[in-house]
Amino acid sequence: IGISFFTILGVEKALSLGVQPEIAAIMGMFSAVMGGVIRDVLINETPVLFRKEIYATACLLGAVVYLVLVKLQIDRDVNLLVSSMVIFVFRIASIKYKLSLPNFKR
């Protein structure tokens, strides 16, 4: 749930600073992902970015959904709920069904 809210907060902050929506989506993704990396480093675990699970993609997808709903002028509270749920459900589904992005074998 944490990455959902940090993604959306990152997007909102970037938009409030006047950046383009594409940049805001990337900033929202980085806010959530790098927070997770810092957390993992502090507790001496392998950072989530280096695991097989889908993480950053879920954040980027949710950020894009948020921006689309902003463009459609959907109520902010509804937008926050829908965008957060997209990230949460996508992340949980990727863990449950062992979904991952393709990778190169060494």
Secondary structure, DSSP 8 states (H G I E B T S, - for coil): -HHHHHHHHHHHHHHHTT--HHHHHHHHHHHHHHHHHHHHHHTT---GGGSSS--HHHHHHHHHHHHHHHHTT--HHHHHHHHHHHHHHHHHHHHHTT--------
